[in-house]
C-alpha cells in the first residue's frame, strides 16, 4: 500500500525525485486519460462519417446530428458512473476502480470498431452503438476526476501544479492523437474510403492502445490507507457529499464551463466546418492536429509555471479570461478555411489554460475520504449538462443562423463557475493546495 511515497528535502528546500513506483503510477493514470479523450474526440471528429452509417438520412446534417446525439447520451450517463464507481473508489480504493474503468473503455471501443452498420443489420446497429456509448459514459464518469485525485494524492503537497500540467499533457495527447490519426487516415485513404469503412481505423487504434493501458494499470499504487477504507461506508461517503453540496455545485460549473469551451473548439467547430460549411475534411483534421500540438506543449509549460504556485489564484485568472475569448467564435460565420483556422487557433491559448487546471481545482474542493464520489458526481453532472451537449448545440444554432447565442451561453457558464467556486471555498475551504 503506497501513500504519498515522494518526500520533500526540507533542509535543502528541494523536491526529491519521484520514485519509480510513483512515476509508473502517473504514467498509468495519465495514459488512461489519453485513451478516454482519444476515444471521445475520435467519435466527435468522425461523427459526419458515422451518422450516415448508423442513422441513414437524406440530409447529411440530420445524420450528423443523430450521431452527435448519441455522443451526448454517453455524457448523460457520466453522473451514474460517478455515483457508482466514485463511491467504490472511496470504499475499496482507487487502484481497482481505475483498472475497471479502462477495461470498460477499451472493450467498448473495440466493439464500435467492429460493429456492423445499418445496411448490414438494420436498426440494431444504432442500438449497439448507443449501448457502447452508455458503457463508456459510465466508465468515464469516474476516469478523469478520480485519476486526477489519485495523482494528486501520490505526489507531495505543493506539487498540485505539476500534476495539473502532467495530467493535462496526457489529456491533450489524446486530443492530438485523435486528430492526428483521423487526419492521417483521411489523407491515406481518401474521403470516399473514410465514408465507407475508413472511419473504423481510428477506433481499432484506440482499442489496441486501451489494452496497453490496462496492462500498465495492474500495478498502480494505492493511496487510500487501510484505516480510511475500513471506516468508509457508502452511507458515510454520501453523508459527507451532502454536507459538501455547495462544493459539488461548484465542481459542476467549473467542469461544465471548461468542457463546453473545449468541445466547442475540438469537436463543434470542426464538425460545423465539415458538415455546415463543407470545408475539406483533410484540411480540417490538419488544423485540429495543430491545435492538439498547441495544447500538448502548453500543458507542459503550465506544469512548470504553476508548480508550487497557488492553483486557486491561477484558476480564477484563467477562467476570467475565457469569458471574452469565447466570442472569437463569431468570426467564423461563412465558409473559408482561413477563417476557421483563425478562430480555432486564436482561442487555443485560453483553452489550454482552462483545460490544464480545472480537474485539480475540483479535487481541491473535496476531503480525501469522499473525493472519489464527490468529484465524480460534480464532474459527471458538468459534462452531462454542459459538455456533452455543446457540440450538438453549436451545430444546431449554426443551422438556424443563431450562432451568436453559443458564446453568450459559455460566457455565462464561466461566470457562474467563478461565483460558485468562491462561495464553496468560503464555506467549506479547500483540501489540496492553496
C-alpha positions in Angstrom: 0.0 0.0 0.0 1.5 3.3 -1.1 0.5 6.7 0.3 2.4 9.7 -0.9 5.8 8.0 -1.1 7.5 11.0 -2.5 9.3 13.0 0.2 10.4 16.7 0.3 14.0 17.6 1.0 13.2 20.0 3.9 16.8 21.1 4.6 17.7 21.8 1.0 14.2 23.2 0.2 14.2 21.0 -2.8 11.8 18.3 -4.0 13.3 14.9 -4.3 12.9 12.8 -7.4 9.7 10.9 -7.8 10.2 7.2 -7.0 9.9 4.7 -9.9 6.6 3.4 -8.4 5.1 6.9 -8.4 6.3 7.6 -11.9 4.8 4.3 -13.2 1.6 5.3 -11.3 1.4 8.7 -13.0 2.1 7.1 -16.4 -0.7 4.6 -16.0 -3.1 7.3 -14.7 -2.1 9.7 -17.4 -2.4 7.3 -20.3 -5.9 6.3 -19.2 -6.8 10.0 -19.7 -5.1 9.9 -23.1 -7.3 6.9 -24.1 -10.5 8.5 -22.7 -10.0 11.7 -24.6 -8.8 9.9 -27.7 -12.0 7.8 -27.9 -14.3 10.7 -27.2 -12.7 13.0 -29.6 -12.5 10.4 -32.4 -16.2 9.8 -32.2 -16.9 13.5 -32.3 -14.5 14.2 -35.2 -15.8 11.3 -37.2 -19.5 11.9 -36.5 -20.0 13.2 -40.0 -18.9 9.7 -41.3 -20.6 7.7 -38.5 -24.0 9.3 -38.8 -24.9 8.1 -42.2 -23.7 4.6 -41.5 -25.8 4.1 -38.3 -28.6 6.7 -38.8 -29.3 7.0 -42.5 -31.0 10.1 -43.7 -31.3 12.1 -47.0 -30.0 15.1 -45.1 -26.3 14.7 -44.1 -26.6 17.4 -41.4 -29.5 15.4 -39.8 -27.5 12.2 -39.8 -24.6 14.0 -38.2 -26.9 15.5 -35.5 -28.1 11.9 -34.8 -24.5 10.8 -34.3 -23.9 13.8 -32.0 -27.0 13.0 -30.1 -25.5 9.5 -29.3 -22.3 11.3 -28.4 -24.3 13.4 -25.9 -26.1 10.3 -24.5 -22.7 8.9 -23.3 -22.3 12.1 -21.3 -25.7 11.8 -19.7 -24.6 8.5 -18.1 -21.4 10.0 -16.6 -23.2 11.1 -13.3 -24.3 7.4 -12.9 -20.7 6.3 -13.4 -19.6 8.9 -10.9 -22.1 7.7 -8.3 -21.3 4.0 -8.7 -17.6 3.9 -9.3 -16.8 7.0 -7.3 -18.4 5.5 -4.2 -16.5 2.3 -4.8 -13.2 4.2 -5.1 -13.8 5.7 -1.6 -14.8 2.3 -0.2 -12.4 -0.2 -1.8 -9.6 2.0 -3.0 -8.5 3.9 -6.1 -6.5 1.2 -7.9 -9.2 -1.4 -8.7 -11.7 1.2 -9.9 -9.1 2.8 -12.2 -8.4 -0.6 -13.7 -12.1 -1.4 -14.2 -12.8 1.9 -15.9 -10.1 1.5 -18.5 -11.1 -2.1 -19.3 -14.7 -0.9 -20.0 -13.4 1.8 -22.3 -11.0 -0.5 -24.2 -13.6 -3.2 -24.7 -16.4 -0.9 -26.0 -14.0 0.9 -28.3 -13.2 -2.5 -30.0 -17.0 -3.2 -30.3 -17.5 0.1 -32.1 -14.6 -0.6 -34.4 -16.1 -3.9 -35.5 -19.8 -3.0 -35.3 -21.9 -3.8 -38.4 -23.7 -0.8 -40.0 -27.4 -0.1 -40.5 -27.2 -1.5 -44.1 -26.0 -4.8 -42.6 -28.2 -5.4 -39.5 -30.7 -2.6 -39.6 -31.7 -0.5 -36.5 -29.7 -2.9 -34.2 -26.5 -1.2 -35.4 -27.7 2.1 -33.8 -28.7 0.2 -30.6 -25.2 -1.4 -30.3 -23.6 2.0 -30.8 -25.8 3.6 -28.2 -25.1 0.8 -25.6 -21.4 1.2 -26.2 -21.6 4.9 -25.6 -23.6 4.4 -22.4 -21.0 2.0 -21.0 -18.3 4.4 -22.0 -20.2 7.2 -20.3 -20.3 5.2 -17.0 -16.6 4.4 -17.3 -15.5 7.9 -18.0 -17.8 9.2 -15.3 -15.0 8.4 -12.8 -11.9 8.3 -15.1 -11.0 11.9 -15.3 -11.9 13.1 -11.8 -10.6 10.1 -10.0 -7.3 9.8 -11.9 -6.5 13.4 -11.1 -7.4 12.9 -7.4 -5.3 9.7 -7.4 -2.3 11.5 -9.0 -2.6 14.5 -6.5 -2.6 12.0 -3.6 0.5 10.3 -4.9 2.7 13.4 -5.0 3.8 15.6 -2.1 1.9 18.7 -1.0 2.8 21.7 -3.1 3.1 19.8 -6.4 -0.5 20.3 -7.5 0.5 22.5 -10.4 2.9 19.8 -11.6 0.1 17.2 -11.5 -2.3 19.6 -13.3 0.2 20.0 -16.1 1.1 16.4 -16.4 -2.4 15.0 -16.4 -3.4 17.8 -18.9 -0.5 16.8 -21.0 -1.8 13.2 -21.3 -5.4 14.5 -21.9 -4.1 16.8 -24.7 -2.0 14.0 -26.1 -5.3 12.1 -26.5 -6.9 15.0 -28.3 -3.8 15.4 -30.5 -3.7 11.7 -31.2 -7.4 11.6 -32.2 -6.9 14.5 -34.6 -3.6 13.0 -36.0 -4.9 9.5 -36.5 -8.1 10.9 -38.1 -6.1 13.2 -40.4 -3.6 10.5 -41.4 -6.5 8.1 -42.1 -8.2 10.6 -44.3 -5.0 11.6 -46.0 -4.0 8.0 -46.8 -7.5 6.5 -47.5 -9.3 9.5 -49.0 -12.7 10.9 -48.3 -14.7 8.1 -50.1 -13.0 5.3 -48.3 -13.3 7.1 -44.9 -17.0 7.4 -45.5 -17.2 3.7 -46.4 -15.1 1.9 -43.9 -12.0 4.0 -43.1 -13.7 5.6 -40.1 -13.1 2.3 -38.3 -9.3 2.6 -38.4 -9.0 5.2 -35.6 -11.3 3.1 -33.3 -9.1 0.0 -33.9 -6.0 2.1 -32.9 -7.9 3.2 -29.8 -8.8 -0.3 -28.8 -5.3 -1.6 -29.2 -3.9 1.3 -27.1 -6.5 0.6 -24.4 -5.3 -2.9 -23.7 -1.8 -1.5 -23.3 -3.1 0.9 -20.6 -4.9 -2.0 -18.9 -1.6 -3.7 -18.6 0.1 -0.6 -17.1 -2.7 -0.1 -14.5 -2.3 -3.5 -13.0 0.5 -2.1 -10.7 -1.0 1.3 -9.8 -0.1 2.4 -6.2 -3.0 2.7 -3.8 -3.4 6.0 -1.9 -6.3 5.1 0.4 -5.0 3.8 3.8 -6.5 0.6 5.3 -8.0 2.6 8.2 -9.6 5.1 5.8 -11.2 2.3 3.8 -12.3 0.3 6.9 -14.2 3.3 8.3 -15.8 4.4 5.0 -19.3 3.0 4.4 -21.5 4.1 1.5 -23.7 5.9 4.0 -20.8 7.8 5.4 -19.4 8.7 2.0 -22.7 10.2 0.8 -23.4 11.9 4.1 -20.1 13.7 3.5 -21.0 14.5 -0.1 -24.4 16.0 1.0 -22.6 18.1 3.6 -20.4 19.5 0.9 -23.2 20.1 -1.6 -22.0 23.6 -2.5 -18.6 22.1 -3.5 -20.4 19.6 -5.7 -22.3 22.5 -7.3 -19.1 24.4 -7.8 -17.4 21.4 -9.4 -20.4 21.0 -11.8 -20.0 24.5 -13.2 -16.2 24.5 -13.1 -16.2 21.4 -15.2 -19.2 22.4 -17.3 -17.8 25.7 -18.4 -14.4 24.2 -19.3 -16.0 21.3 -21.2 -18.4 23.5 -23.1 -15.4 25.6 -24.3 -13.3 22.6 -25.0 -15.9 20.6 -27.0 -16.9 23.7 -29.0 -13.3 24.1 -30.1 -12.3 20.5 -30.5 -15.5 19.0 -31.8 -18.2 21.5 -32.5 -16.2 23.9 -34.7 -14.6 21.1 -36.8 -18.0 19.4 -37.3 -19.6 22.7 -38.3 -16.7 23.3 -40.7 -17.2 19.9 -42.4 -21.0 19.5 -42.3 -22.3 23.1 -42.3 -19.6 24.9 -44.4 -18.4 21.9 -46.4 -14.7 22.6 -45.7 -12.2 20.0 -46.9 -12.0 17.2 -44.3 -8.3 16.7 -44.6 -7.6 20.4 -44.1 -9.9 20.5 -41.0 -8.2 17.5 -39.5 -4.8 19.1 -40.2 -5.8 22.2 -38.3 -7.3 20.3 -35.3 -3.9 18.4 -35.2 -2.1 21.8 -34.9 -4.5 22.7 -32.1 -3.6 19.4 -30.4 0.1 20.3 -30.6 -0.6 23.7 -29.0 -2.5 22.0 -26.2 0.2 19.4 -25.5 3.1 21.9 -25.5 1.1 24.5 -23.5 0.2 22.0 -20.7 3.9 21.2 -20.2 4.7 24.9 -20.0 1.9 25.5 -17.4 3.1 22.5 -15.4 6.4 24.3 -15.0 4.9 27.7 -14.3 2.3 26.6 -11.8 4.3 24.0 -9.9 4.4 25.3 -6.3 2.1 28.2 -7.1 -1.5 28.9 -5.9 -3.8 26.8 -8.1 -6.8 28.8 -6.8 -5.4 32.1 -8.0 -4.3 30.8 -11.4 -7.7 29.2 -11.9 -9.6 32.4 -11.2 -7.4 34.4 -13.6 -7.6 31.9 -16.5 -11.3 31.3 -16.0 -12.0 35.1 -16.2 -10.0 35.2 -19.5 -12.3 32.6 -21.0 -15.3 34.9 -20.8 -14.2 37.4 -23.5 -12.2 34.9 -25.6 -15.2 32.6 -26.4 -16.6 35.4 -28.5 -13.9 34.7 -31.1 -16.3 32.1 -32.4 -18.4 34.8 -34.0 -15.6 35.3 -36.5 -16.4 32.0 -38.3 -19.8 32.7 -39.9 -19.1 31.7 -43.5 -17.1 29.1 -45.5 -13.4 29.6 -45.6 -10.6 27.5 -44.2 -8.6 30.7 -43.2 -11.4 31.9 -41.1 -11.8 28.5 -39.4 -8.1 28.4 -38.7 -8.1 31.9 -37.2 -10.9 31.1 -34.8 -9.6 27.6 -33.9 -6.1 28.7 -33.1 -7.0 32.1 -31.8 -8.8 30.6 -28.8 -6.3 27.9 -28.2 -4.2 29.8 -25.6 -7.2 30.4 -23.3 -8.4 26.8 -24.0 -5.2 25.2 -22.8 -5.1 27.4 -19.6 -8.6 26.3 -18.6 -8.2 22.7 -19.6 -5.0 22.3 -17.6 -6.2 23.4 -14.2 -9.9 22.6 -13.7 -9.6 18.9 -12.6 -7.1 19.7 -9.8 -9.3 22.6 -8.8 -12.2 20.2 -8.5 -10.2 17.7 -6.4 -9.2 20.5 -4.0 -12.8 21.2 -3.1 -13.4 17.7 -1.6 -11.9 15.9 1.5 -9.9 12.8 0.7 -12.4 10.2 2.1 -15.2 11.5 -0.1 -13.1 12.8 -3.0 -13.9 9.9 -5.4 -17.7 10.2 -5.1 -17.9 14.0 -4.7 -15.6 15.0 -7.6 -17.0 12.2 -9.9 -20.6 13.3 -9.2 -19.9 17.0 -9.9 -17.7 16.1 -12.9 -20.4 13.8 -14.3 -23.1 16.4 -13.9 -20.9 19.1 -15.5 -20.1 17.1 -18.6 -23.6 15.7 -18.9 -25.4 19.0 -18.7 -22.9 21.3 -20.5 -20.1 19.3 -22.1 -21.8 16.6 -24.0 -24.5 18.9 -25.4 -22.0 21.6 -26.5 -21.2 20.2 -29.9 -24.9 19.5 -30.7 -26.0 22.9 -29.5 -23.3 24.7 -31.6 -24.1 22.9 -34.8 -27.9 23.3 -34.3 -27.6 27.0 -33.6 -25.5 27.5 -36.7 -28.1 25.6 -38.8 -30.7 28.1 -37.6 -28.5 31.2 -38.1 -28.3 31.9 -34.3 -24.6 31.0 -33.7 -24.2 34.2 -31.6 -26.1 32.5 -28.7 -23.4 29.9 -28.1 -20.6 32.2 -26.9 -23.0 34.0 -24.7 -24.0 30.7 -23.2 -20.4 29.7 -22.5 -19.6 33.1 -21.0 -22.5 32.8 -18.6 -21.3 29.3 -17.6 -17.8 30.6 -17.0 -19.1 33.5 -14.8 -21.2 31.1 -12.7 -18.2 28.8 -12.2 -16.2 31.6 -10.7 -19.1 32.6 -8.4 -19.8 29.1 -7.2 -16.1 28.3 -6.7 -15.7 31.4 -4.5 -18.8 30.5 -2.5 -17.7 26.9 -1.9 -14.2 27.9 -1.0 -15.5 30.3 1.6 -18.0 27.9 3.1 -16.0 24.6 3.0 -12.5 25.6 2.4 -10.0 23.7 0.1 -8.3 20.5 0.9 -5.5 20.4 -1.7 -3.1 23.3 -2.4 -3.8 26.9 -1.6 
